[in-house]
Amino acid sequence: MIVDTLIEAIIKKQNPTCVGLDTAPEYLPDLPHEKGAWAESVRCFNENIINAVADVVPAVKVQVAYYEALGAAGLECFKKTCACAKAHGLIVIADCKRNDIGATAAQYAKAFLGEEAPFACDLLTVNGYLGTDGVAPFVEESARSDRGVFVLVKTSNPSSGELQNLKLADGRTVYECMGDMVEGWGEKTRGKYGYSRVGAVVGATYPEEAKILRARMPHTFFLAPGYGAQGANAEMLKNCFHAGGMGGIVNNSRGILCAYKKRGGDYAEAARRAALEMQADLLSVLGEIHA
């Protein structure tokens, strides 16, 4: 099962780090003047980053918005970036936050999670705020193809509380309600480590909320954005994990992609050093990762 595979990669590399390939053209050190060449330059940049970190990290997260902004060539770059990461043995998370109902959700699911998906990934971020009929097609498709999803539960952005922290009539917050739904959606898909193929996006910038969710969602694997540029640190992140450092993976995008801007030198080498430093930082809090 895909989450078991991710967990085993994390244990083997002793690193719950996910490199976010949210690659804006301005991140590149040598951007061509011709916008038509930007997508190819982003692809080369991404592949060099992947080459540099593939033996250090277990996964990458590729944010589709940065590629859609470059048009058809950008989507081809997205596809090739995902394929390159897969070829290096990495777990690929497509960060697309897709959301719709019924037949339309099923088409989104086929595009990213189907056995013949044109934008194939291992795990896809989805927005669950349309309810069960907006998530079920993704869960069903992922079960057929041994892939998975990460559902937005408590996001890392500053205004997330405007909706997600509101109190419901039964006393739960909206994010607690969503967390309970995610735990239920994955109930029948648990793997050998006890986690389901229906994961949750839980922002590292809200450690108290993460602590509540970790207790409510014992069988849900967390994708935790917010480390580095958004302000979260390893101490804040520990609430996303179970004992033994199990149950989560932490994303870092700009802190790795743009490390060369602070360190100087080759961007791929700087990214590798940043990934190793992040690994050491996380392990200083989590300790040895083991089942």
N, C-alpha and C positions, 0 to 999 in steps of 0.2 A: 504494500500500500504506500502511496506517495509520501504521506507524512512520516511513515516509518523510515523510508529511504532518506528523507531530509534529516530526521533525528540521527540516523546512523552516520550520515556525513558530518553532522555537527560534532558527534562524539569522536569520530575518527580524527577530525582536524582540530578538536578542542577549541571550536570557534563558533559561537552563535551569531556571527556577523553576516549580514546581507549587504552587498554593494549595490546601491541604487544608481542605475544607469539612466538618470534623469538628465540627459545630456543636452544642455542648451548650447547653441553654436558659440555663444560668447565665452563658454568655458574652454574652448580650444585655443591653444597658444598661437596657432598659425591658421587663421580663418581666411579662406579665399575671398576676394572681393566679389566674385560672381555668386549670387545666391543660389544659382542652379547647381553649384558644386558643393554646397553646404552638407547635404545629406551624405554624400560619399566621404567627406571629411569627418563627419560624426561617426560613420561606420568604422573608419580606420582608427579613430581615437578610441572607440569602444573596444575594438578587437585588441588593441595594445593594452588597454586596462585589463581586459579579461586575461590575456596572456600573463600579465604581471601578478594577478591575484588568485589565479585558478587553483594553485596548490595551498593557498592560505584560507580561503573562505569557501563555504559550502553552497552559496546561492547568490544570485543577482536578482534585482527587481528592475524591470524595464518599464518606465512610465510612458505610456503611449502618447500623451498630450504633446510631448516634446517632438515626437515624430510626425504626428498629424499636422503640426504647425508647418512642416516642411513639404506638405502635399504628398502626391503619389510616391515620389522618390523617398520621402521620409518614412512612409509605411513600408517600403521595401527595405529601408535601413533597419526599421524595427524588426522585421522578419529575419533579416540576416544576423542582427545582433543576438536575437533569441537562439537562432540555430548555432551561432558561434559558441555561445555559452554552453549549450547542450553538448556540442562536440568536445568541449573541455571537461565534461562530466559534472557540470554545475546544475543545480536545481534552478529553474527559471520561473520567476513570479512575474506575470504580466499585470502591471498596475493600471487597470482600465476603469475600475469602479463602475462596471456596467450595471444597468438597472432598467427593467421594464417588466411587463407582465405577459403571461401566456406564450403565444406563438412567437412574439418578438423576443422575449427572453430566451426562448429555445434557439433562435437564430444566433443571438450573441453567444450562447453557450457552444454551439457548433463551430463558430468562428475561432474560438480560443481553446476549447476543451474537447472537441470532437476527435474521433480517431483519425479523420482526414482534415483536421483544422488547418486553414491557410496561415493562421497566426498561432501556431501551436506553442503552448506553454505547459508547465507542470501545475501551476496554481494561478488562479485569477482573482483579483480583488473585485468584489461586487458590493453594491449598495442595497442593503436589506430593508430600507425604509418604505418599500411598497408592500411589505408583508410576505407571507408564505408563497403566494403564487408568483411572486417576482424572484424568488430564490430557488424554488423547487426544480425548475428546468436546469439550472446550473448544477445542482446537487445530483440530479439524475444523470446528466451527461458526464459529469466527472466520475461517477461510479462505473459507468460503462467503459470509460477509457483509462481508468486508474489515474485520475488527476484530482484536483481539489480546488477549494475556494477559500478566500479570506473575506469575511463579511465585516463591513464597517460597524463597529460597536461604540467605541469612545475614541474619537479622532484627536489628533495632536494640535489642531489649529486653535488659536486663541478664542474664537467665538463659538467653539463647539458646544459650550455649555448653554448657549441661548436656547437650544432645543434639547440636547442630550441630557442635561441635568434637571430638566423640569420634572416635577413630581406628578405621578399619576394618582388616581383615586385610591388605588390599593396601597399607596405608600412607597412604591418603587419609583426610582427615577426612570426616565425613558431609556437611558443606556443600560440600566439593570434589566429592564424588560427585554431590550434587544439581545442582551447577553443570554438571558434565559431562553429566548427563542433559538439563538444560534446553538446553544448546548443541546436543545431538543432536536434541531434539524440534523445534527450529526450523530444522534444516538445510535443509529443502526449501522454506522460506518466506522466504528472504532477499530484500530489496528492493534498490533501486539504490545505496543507501549501504552495503550489506553487512550490515545488521542484519536479524534475522528478526522475525516477528510474535510470537515467544515470548520475552518479556523476563524479567528477574529482579529481585526485590526484594533489594537489598543495602544493609544499614544503614550509614549514614555514621559511626556511632559505633564502627565496627571497621575503621579504615583499613588495617591490615596484612592482614586477611582480604580486604578489597576489592581490594587490590593483587594478591593471589594469584588472585582470581576474574577480575579484568580480564584477566590474562594467559591464563587458561584458557578464557575465554569471549569470543573476539575478535568474534564475530558476534551477541552478545547485548546488547540495550539495557537499561540499568539504571534502575530506579526507586529512588532513595536517600532513605529517611526518616531522621529523626534530627537534622536541622539545627535549631538554635535551642533550643527548650525541652528537648530530650533531650540537648543538650550538644555536638553536632557543629558544627564551623565549616568555613569554606571550605577551609582548608589540609588538613583531614582528608578532605575530599570529593574532592580532586583525583585520588585513586587510583581513583575510579569512572569516570574519563573517559579517552578516548584523546587523542592529539594533536589540537589544534584545538578542544578542548572538546567533542568528539563522543562520543556513546555513552551519555548519561545525562540524567536530569532529577531535580531535588532537591525534595523536598516540605517545605513549612513550613505548619503548621496554626495552632497557638495564637499563634505569634509574629506572625502577620498578623491573624488573627481578633480577637485580644485586644490589639492594639497600642494601641488607644485608652485602655486601662486604665493604661498607663505614660505615654502622651503627652498624654492629655486630648483634648478636642475631639470632632469628629464621627468615629464609628467607621469609616466608609467612607473618609474622607480619611486617617485614621491607617493603615488597611490599605494604601492605595495607597503612602503614604510608606515603610512597612515593606517592601513588595514592591520598590520602587525601590532601597532601601538593600541589600536582599538581592542584587538583581541586580548592583549595584556591587561588593559583597563577593565574589561568585562570579567576576565577570569580572576582579577584581584578581588572582586566582590562575590562572584558566583562560586569560585573554587573549581576543582576538577569536575568536568561534566560527565555524568554517568547515569545509566538506567537504574 
